[in-house]
Amino acid sequence: MADHADQAPSWFRQYVILERAAMRAQLQYRVNFWTTLLGGVAYQGTQLLFLGVLLAKFDLIAGWGFPEIAFVFSMRLASHAFYVVPFGSLMMTDFIVREGDFDRYLLRPVSPFLQLLTREFRLMSLGDGILGIGALVIFSWHAPVDWTAAKLAYLVVAVLGGSLVETGIQTFFCGLSFLATSTFSLRIFADDSITRFSGYPLTMFGRGVFYGFCTVFPMAFIAFLPGALLLGRAADVPLPTWLIAASPLAGLAVFALGYAFFVRMLPKYTSPGS
């Protein structure tokens, strides 16, 4: 029992040490730091700009106006920030496996998954974080929500839950990397789909596709479902209200499934040098 109790703090300490070293390596080049940081803000900012242009043209999307969609969109940005800042290096797993660097991870007395997380600190993720948190603060203020302490707490839990959904999806692809030569196209497809669609009212795609977004590719849990509840639009969603309210818990489930798949596939890894 004591070993299990000590495991989480040990993981956290190791993560902080390794991530700090990765950050120091990136911060040696100040010009690169600022240009990459601004690149992250610009990349996500174009999505927000597109949203404004789209709604200026059509006024409503599936009956939702700009303040409502902007709020859900900002939840998606914030959730993405809480995924990409600590877990963004998972995107490099294909390269690490293909080049044989993963061999060294198996020899070190540190979790291979933890080493994947801290392989490199992605500077662009800081730009994502700045824009995501800033947008959430601004659009939450203007959202048609009668804010209370309970609703604010739910918003924080929902954002963190959404980040775990995205992390779980990418962790699943990490496990798949041990079997497939490359999962890059699948990762890009997932990342691009989440970026383009998860900040909008997903019911606009019809019930069949919407249920797919709740099961096969569960991006509805990232922002739309908890956002609909906070906005008082739960009646627009073809799901029981209790399930919509519990949507932040999906993050834990998706991450647990993704990590379980990663652990199960780990013995399937074959060194490219063998």
C-alpha positions as CSV (number, residue, x, y, z in Angstrom):
1,M,0.0,0.0,0.0
2,A,2.8,2.4,0.9
3,D,4.4,1.9,-2.6
4,H,1.2,2.8,-4.3
5,A,0.8,5.9,-2.1
6,D,4.3,7.1,-2.9
7,Q,4.0,6.4,-6.7
8,A,2.0,9.6,-7.6
9,P,4.2,12.0,-5.7
10,S,7.3,10.3,-7.2
11,W,5.8,10.6,-10.7
12,F,5.1,14.3,-10.1
13,R,8.6,15.0,-8.9
14,Q,10.1,13.2,-11.9
15,Y,7.8,15.1,-14.3
16,V,8.8,18.5,-12.8
17,I,12.5,17.7,-12.9
18,L,12.4,16.4,-16.5
19,E,10.1,19.1,-17.8
20,R,12.2,21.9,-16.2
21,A,15.3,20.5,-18.0
22,A,13.4,20.4,-21.3
23,M,12.2,24.0,-20.8
24,R,15.6,25.3,-20.0
25,A,16.9,23.7,-23.2
26,Q,14.3,25.6,-25.2
27,L,14.7,28.9,-23.4
28,Q,18.4,29.1,-24.5
29,Y,17.3,30.7,-27.7
30,R,15.3,33.8,-26.8
31,V,14.4,34.9,-30.4
32,N,13.0,31.4,-31.1
33,F,11.1,31.5,-27.9
34,W,9.2,34.7,-28.8
35,T,8.6,33.9,-32.4
36,T,7.3,30.4,-31.5
37,L,5.2,31.8,-28.7
38,L,3.5,34.3,-31.1
39,G,3.1,31.5,-33.6
40,G,1.0,29.5,-31.1
41,V,-1.2,32.6,-30.4
42,A,-1.6,33.3,-34.1
43,Y,-2.5,29.7,-35.0
44,Q,-5.3,29.4,-32.5
45,G,-6.3,33.0,-33.0
46,T,-7.1,32.4,-36.6
47,Q,-9.7,29.9,-35.5
48,L,-11.3,32.5,-33.3
49,L,-11.2,35.1,-36.1
50,F,-12.8,32.6,-38.5
51,L,-15.6,32.1,-35.9
52,G,-16.2,35.9,-35.8
53,V,-16.3,36.2,-39.6
54,L,-18.6,33.2,-39.9
55,L,-21.2,34.5,-37.4
56,A,-21.0,38.0,-38.8
57,K,-22.2,36.4,-42.1
58,F,-24.8,33.9,-40.8
59,D,-25.7,35.4,-37.4
60,L,-26.7,32.0,-35.9
61,I,-25.3,28.5,-36.2
62,A,-27.9,25.8,-35.2
63,G,-29.8,28.5,-33.3
64,W,-26.7,29.5,-31.3
65,G,-25.5,33.1,-31.3
66,F,-22.0,34.5,-31.1
67,P,-21.8,34.9,-27.2
68,E,-22.8,31.2,-26.8
69,I,-20.6,29.8,-29.4
70,A,-17.7,32.0,-28.4
71,F,-18.0,30.7,-24.9
72,V,-18.0,27.0,-26.0
73,F,-15.1,27.8,-28.4
74,S,-13.1,29.4,-25.6
75,M,-13.7,26.3,-23.4
76,R,-12.3,24.2,-26.2
77,L,-9.2,26.5,-26.5
78,A,-8.6,26.4,-22.7
79,S,-9.0,22.6,-22.6
80,H,-6.5,22.3,-25.5
81,A,-4.1,24.5,-23.6
82,F,-4.2,22.2,-20.6
83,Y,-3.5,19.3,-22.8
84,V,-0.8,20.7,-25.0
85,V,1.3,22.4,-22.4
86,P,2.0,19.3,-20.2
87,F,1.3,16.6,-22.8
88,G,2.1,18.1,-26.2
89,S,5.3,16.0,-26.6
90,L,3.1,12.9,-27.1
91,M,2.8,14.1,-30.7
92,M,6.5,13.1,-31.2
93,T,6.0,9.4,-30.3
94,D,6.1,8.2,-33.9
95,F,9.5,9.8,-34.4
96,I,10.9,8.5,-31.1
97,V,9.8,5.0,-31.9
98,R,11.0,5.1,-35.5
99,E,14.4,6.4,-34.7
100,G,15.0,3.9,-31.9
101,D,15.2,6.5,-29.1
102,F,12.5,4.6,-27.2
103,D,15.1,1.9,-26.6
104,R,16.8,4.2,-24.1
105,Y,13.5,4.9,-22.4
106,L,13.1,1.3,-21.6
107,L,16.5,1.1,-19.9
108,R,16.1,4.1,-17.6
109,P,14.5,3.8,-14.1
110,V,11.7,6.3,-15.1
111,S,8.3,5.5,-16.6
112,P,8.6,5.4,-20.4
113,F,5.3,7.4,-20.6
114,L,6.8,10.1,-18.4
115,Q,9.8,10.3,-20.6
116,L,7.6,10.7,-23.6
117,L,5.9,13.6,-21.9
118,T,9.1,15.4,-21.1
119,R,11.0,14.7,-24.3
120,E,10.7,18.3,-25.4
121,F,9.0,21.4,-24.1
122,R,6.8,22.7,-26.9
123,L,7.1,26.5,-26.9
124,M,4.1,27.0,-29.1
125,S,2.0,25.4,-26.4
126,L,2.6,28.5,-24.3
127,G,0.9,30.6,-26.9
128,D,-2.0,28.2,-27.0
129,G,-2.2,28.5,-23.2
130,I,-2.1,32.3,-23.2
131,L,-4.8,32.6,-25.8
132,G,-7.0,29.8,-24.3
133,I,-7.1,31.1,-20.8
134,G,-7.5,34.7,-22.0
135,A,-10.3,33.8,-24.3
136,L,-12.1,31.8,-21.6
137,V,-11.9,34.7,-19.1
138,I,-13.2,37.2,-21.7
139,F,-16.0,35.1,-23.2
140,S,-17.1,33.7,-19.9
141,W,-17.7,37.3,-18.8
142,H,-19.9,38.0,-21.8
143,A,-21.6,34.6,-21.9
144,P,-25.4,34.5,-21.1
145,V,-24.7,32.6,-17.8
146,D,-25.8,33.7,-14.3
147,W,-22.5,32.8,-12.7
148,T,-22.3,31.3,-9.2
149,A,-19.4,29.7,-7.3
150,A,-20.8,26.3,-8.2
151,K,-20.9,27.1,-11.9
152,L,-17.4,28.5,-11.9
153,A,-16.2,25.3,-10.2
154,Y,-18.0,23.2,-12.8
155,L,-16.4,25.3,-15.6
156,V,-12.9,24.6,-14.2
157,V,-13.6,20.9,-13.8
158,A,-15.1,20.8,-17.3
159,V,-12.0,22.4,-18.9
160,L,-9.7,20.0,-17.1
161,G,-11.9,17.1,-18.1
162,G,-11.9,18.2,-21.7
163,S,-8.1,18.4,-21.7
164,L,-8.0,14.7,-20.4
165,V,-10.2,13.7,-23.4
166,E,-7.7,15.1,-25.8
167,T,-4.8,13.6,-23.9
168,G,-6.5,10.2,-23.8
169,I,-7.0,10.2,-27.5
170,Q,-3.3,11.1,-28.2
171,T,-2.2,8.5,-25.6
172,F,-4.2,5.9,-27.5
173,F,-2.2,6.8,-30.6
174,C,1.0,6.5,-28.6
175,G,0.1,2.8,-27.9
176,L,-0.8,2.3,-31.6
177,S,2.7,3.6,-32.6
178,F,4.2,0.4,-31.2
179,L,2.2,-1.6,-33.8
180,A,2.0,0.8,-36.8
181,T,4.9,2.3,-38.6
182,S,3.3,5.7,-38.4
183,T,0.2,7.2,-36.7
184,F,1.0,10.7,-37.8
185,S,-1.9,11.0,-40.2
186,L,-4.3,9.8,-37.6
187,R,-3.0,12.2,-35.0
188,I,-3.2,15.1,-37.4
189,F,-6.8,14.1,-38.4
190,A,-7.8,13.9,-34.7
191,D,-6.1,17.2,-33.8
192,D,-7.5,19.0,-36.8
193,S,-11.0,17.7,-36.3
194,I,-11.0,18.8,-32.6
195,T,-9.6,22.2,-33.6
196,R,-12.2,22.7,-36.4
197,F,-15.4,21.3,-34.9
198,S,-15.4,20.8,-31.1
199,G,-16.0,24.4,-30.3
200,Y,-19.3,24.5,-32.2
201,P,-22.7,23.1,-31.4
202,L,-22.2,19.6,-32.6
203,T,-25.9,18.8,-32.9
204,M,-25.8,20.7,-36.2
205,F,-24.3,17.6,-37.8
206,G,-27.4,15.5,-37.1
207,R,-28.1,12.8,-34.4
208,G,-26.1,10.0,-36.0
209,V,-22.9,12.0,-36.3
210,F,-23.4,13.6,-32.9
211,Y,-23.7,10.2,-31.2
212,G,-20.4,9.3,-33.0
213,F,-18.8,12.4,-31.4
214,C,-20.0,11.0,-28.0
215,T,-18.7,7.5,-28.5
216,V,-16.3,6.6,-31.3
217,F,-14.5,9.9,-31.3
218,P,-15.6,11.5,-28.0
219,M,-14.8,15.2,-28.7
220,A,-18.4,16.3,-27.7
221,F,-17.1,16.0,-24.1
222,I,-14.3,18.5,-24.6
223,A,-16.5,21.6,-24.5
224,F,-19.9,21.2,-26.2
225,L,-21.7,19.1,-23.6
226,P,-20.6,21.0,-20.4
227,G,-20.9,24.3,-22.3
228,A,-24.5,23.5,-23.3
229,L,-25.4,22.8,-19.6
230,L,-23.8,26.1,-18.4
231,L,-25.6,28.0,-21.1
232,G,-29.0,26.5,-20.3
233,R,-29.1,24.8,-23.7
234,A,-29.2,21.2,-22.4
235,A,-32.7,20.8,-24.0
236,D,-31.0,21.1,-27.5
237,V,-28.9,18.0,-26.8
238,P,-30.4,14.5,-27.4
239,L,-29.0,13.1,-24.2
240,P,-30.3,12.8,-20.6
241,T,-29.5,15.9,-18.6
242,W,-27.7,13.9,-15.9
243,L,-25.4,12.5,-18.6
244,I,-24.7,16.0,-19.9
245,A,-24.0,17.2,-16.3
246,A,-21.5,14.3,-15.8
247,S,-19.7,14.9,-19.1
248,P,-16.5,16.3,-17.4
249,L,-16.0,12.8,-15.9
250,A,-15.6,11.4,-19.4
251,G,-12.0,12.9,-19.4
252,L,-10.9,10.5,-16.7
253,A,-12.5,7.6,-18.5
254,V,-11.0,8.4,-21.9
255,F,-7.5,9.0,-20.4
256,A,-7.7,5.8,-18.4
257,L,-8.6,3.8,-21.5
258,G,-5.9,5.5,-23.6
259,Y,-3.3,4.9,-20.9
260,A,-4.4,1.2,-20.5
261,F,-4.1,0.7,-24.2
262,F,-0.6,2.3,-24.1
263,V,0.5,-0.1,-21.3
264,R,-1.0,-3.1,-23.1
265,M,0.8,-2.2,-26.4
266,L,4.2,-1.4,-24.7
267,P,5.4,-5.1,-24.9
268,K,4.7,-5.0,-28.7
269,Y,7.4,-2.4,-29.2
270,T,10.2,-3.7,-31.5
271,S,13.4,-1.8,-31.8
272,P,14.2,-0.6,-35.3
273,G,17.8,-1.8,-34.7
274,S,16.8,-5.4,-34.0
